[in-house]
Amino acid sequence: MSNDSCGYLLDHNCFVLVCLSISQANAASGMAVHDDCKLRFLELKTKRTHRFIVFKIEENQKQVIVEKLGEPAQGYEDFAACLPPNECRYAIYDFEFLTEGNIPKSRIFFIACCSWKCTCWRARQVP
């Protein structure tokens, strides 16, 4: 995976970061990541036991925690419905598709979702 981060606007509230490695995300933020986040991501990646994982920042504990796990049969509509309208969330989504030759493939996306009305995102200076 590339060390450069790049992104695409998914809709008005979600920004997809396609080229961000998990280790980079934790390195400079100053925010701890609960072990369950890493475990659930590995389950999604290797066993395909989840369609998506929604993460939230637990401000009191200063760490990222798992808020919601999507079942493999759930789709994007289910994922979008579980996002709160005025709060920020981060998610991993396992997108399955067929190529032009009808070969099943999947890609895992890291998504940052936040309402434009939300005031929970703060600018942080990283040393």
N, C-alpha and C positions, 0 to 999 in steps of 0.2 A: 504494500500500500504506500502511496506517496506521502511525503512529509508536508506537502502543500495542502491547505484546505480549500475546497471549492464548493459552491452551492448553487442551488436553483430554487426559485420561488415556486412552491407547490400550489398554494392558493393565497388568499389575502392574509392568512394567519400562520402559515407554516413555511419554514425555510428548510430545505433538505440539504444537509451537508454530506455529500457523497464521498469525499476524499479525506475524511477526518479519522485518524486512527484512535482507538479507544484509549491507548496509553497517553497520547497527546492531550486528550480532553481532560485528563486528570492532572497532568503535569504542572500546569501553570495557574490553575484556578484557585488554589488554596482551599478547595472544598474536598472533603473526604468522600469516597465512594464506598458504600456499604458492600460487604462481601456478597450479599444476596444478588446485587446488581450484576456482578461478574458471573456468578453461577448461572443465573437465568439467561444471560446473554449466551454463554457457552451451550446451554441446553437448546436455545433457539438455533444457534449456528450449526451444531453438530447433530442434534437429534430431531430438530424441527418440531419440538413439543409446544411451541407457541407461535402464533402468527405475528404478534407484536408485544412489546413491553413498553409501558409508560412509566417514566421516572419523574420524580419531583424532588425539589430541594427542601429538605427539612431544616428550616431556619434555626430552630432551637438547638438541634444537634450538629448543625453545620456540615451536613452530609447529604449525598444523593441516595434516595431509597426507591425501591420498586413500589409503584402505586397500583398498577393493573397489569395483568397478564391476559393476553388474548388467546383463545383456543384456536387450534389449527384450522378449523372450519370457518372461523370468522373472517370477514373481509374489511376493506378499507372503510366502508360506511360504519361498521361497528367500531373501528378504531377512532374515526372522527367523532362519533357520538360520545365516546367516553372522555373526550378532552373538555375540561371546564372552559366556559366562554370568556372569563376575565382573569385567568391565571396562566402562568407559564408552565410548560411541561416539555420534557425531552422524551424522545421515543426511538425505539428500534423497530423497523417494520420489515418483514420478510415478504417481498413482492415476487409472486410466481407468475410466469408468462410462458407463452409458446413462441418459438422462433419462426421464421418464415418456412422452415422445413418441418414444422410441427414437433420440434424437440423441446421438451419441458426444461425450463431454466428458472433460476431464482436469483434475486439480488437483495442484499440486506442494506437498508438505508438508515442513517441516523438523521432524525428530524428534530428540529427545535421549533416548538409551537408557542406562540404568544399573541394574544389579542393586541391590536394596536392601541386599545384603550387601557391596557394593563400597565400599572406603574411598578410591577414587581421586578422588572429588569432594571438593574442599576449598572451604570458604567463603573468598571473597576480598573484601577491602574495596576498592572502586573509588574512587579519589580524586575 
